[in-house]
Amino acid sequence: MTLLAMLLGLFLPACGQPGAAGVMPAPPGLLAHLERPSSPNSALAAPPGFSPAPDIVLAPFPVPAAQLTAALDDVAASRPRVYPLAHDAARGTTQWVARSAVLNFPDRIIAEVSPDGLNASKLVLYSQSLYGYSDFGVNRARLADWIKALDTRLGRSKE
């Protein structure tokens, strides 16, 4: 963590913390009742028909939910400055914190994986900056990167 991030932590407490420290997990069931902020600091990837309308529409993945969850965990673990925050196996949700390189700003990423038949699964992926009005497209770019990595790991072709 940089000295600048530690100083910023005096005003924005989560910026002065390492890893996932200082960030509270989102409440259970948040994605089922998601209300997007009016500010441009979040991104949503979800299946067709999801409400609110996603920025990135995701077709089902041709693998069981457990396999998609494991691949998603691998993708998150392979990204710099991404830290586990919470996991709820019963709800199929996992949360992470991603930190910006210089100022240590935290973004919360929430994933929900659910079965879609015997050998397929659906993914809802939401990323939101916890501070600031605009994210300059960082959250959407993160989701696109994670989805591309999932597609590669799972052999899913673009549709």
N, C-alpha and C positions, 0 to 999 in steps of 0.2 A: 504494500500500500504506500502511496506517495505521501510526502509531507503535505502537499496541497489537499489531498483527500482527507487527511487527518484534520487539517484546519477547517475544511468544508464541513466536517462532521460536527463541529461546534454549532452549526446552524441547521444542518440536515443530518440528524443522528445516524441514519442507516449508512451514510457515505463514510463515516468514520469507523465502520465495523468490517472485519474480514469475512470472507466467505458468505454464508447465508445468515450470519449473525445480524441482528437488528431488523430483520424482515419477518413479519408475521405471515404464516400461511393464510391463504384465502379460505373463507368459510366453506364447509362442506356444501356441495350442491350449487356452488356459484355459477357454474357453466349452464345449469338448467334454467337459471333465472338471470342470465347475464344481461346487464344494461351497459352498453358501450358508453364511454365518456364522450362529451362533445369535442374534446381536445384531440388533436391528431397524434396521440402518443400510445396507441395500441394497435394490435393486429389480430385477426381471427381467421383460422383455417378450420373448415367444418364441412360435413356432407351437404349435398343439395337439400334445400328445404329447411336448413337450420335457421333458427331465429335467435338473435338478429342475423341478418344476411352476412355471410363471411366475406372477407377480402379475397380469400383463396378457397375455391370449392374443391373438396377432396372426394374422389371416388373411393369406394371401399378398398381395403387392402386384402389381397388374396391369401391371407394367412390367419390362423387362429389368434384370438386376442392376446394370449400369453406370449406368442412369438412376436407380435407387434410391440407389446410392452417391453420385452427384452431388447428388441432392436432400438426402440426409442431411448431406453436407458443407456445403451451403448453410444448412441449418437450424442446424447447430452454429455456423457462422461468424456467424450472425445473433443469437446469444444472448450476453448480457453475461457477461464474465469466463469465457469458455470458450476454451481454447487447445489447438491440435493437440499431440498427444503422440507418436503412432506410426501408421504405415500399412504394411500388408503386403498388397499387391495380390494376391499368389499365394494367400493364405488368405482374401482378401476381408474383412480386418479393419481397423478404424480405431479409434484411441483418442484421447480428449481428457481434459483436466483442467478441471474447473469449480471456481471459487473462490467462497467465501462473501464477501459484501460487506464485512463489518466486520472479521472476524478472519482472513480469507484462508485458511480451512480448505479443503483440497483434496479433491475427489471425483474418482474415475477413472470414465470412461464408456467402455465397450467395445462396439463394434458389429461384427456379422458378417453380411454379405450374401451369399446364395448363390442361384444360379438355381433356379427351380422350373418347369421346362419352358422353352419358347422365349421367351415374352413375359410371364413372371411371375418373382417372386423372393421369397425369405423373408428375414426380418430377425430377428436375436437382438440385443437391446439390454440391457446390464447397467450399472447405476450403483451405485457403492459409496463410502461415506465412508471415507477412509483413517485418520481419527482419530475417536474417540468411540464410545460405545455405541449411542446412538440418533441418528437424523437428523431426527426429528420429521416424517417423511413427505416430506422434500425430494427424495430420490432417485426415489420413485414419482411425485411431482408433475412432476419434470423429464421422466421418460420419457413420461408422459401428454401433456405439453406438446409434446415433440418429435414424438410420433406424430400428434397433432392437426395440427401444422404440416406433417408429411409428407403426411397425408391431403389437406390443402388444396392443397399444391403439386402433388400427383400426381392430384388429382381422384378420390380413392378415397372412396366413400361408406361410411358406417357400416353394419355388417352385424349 
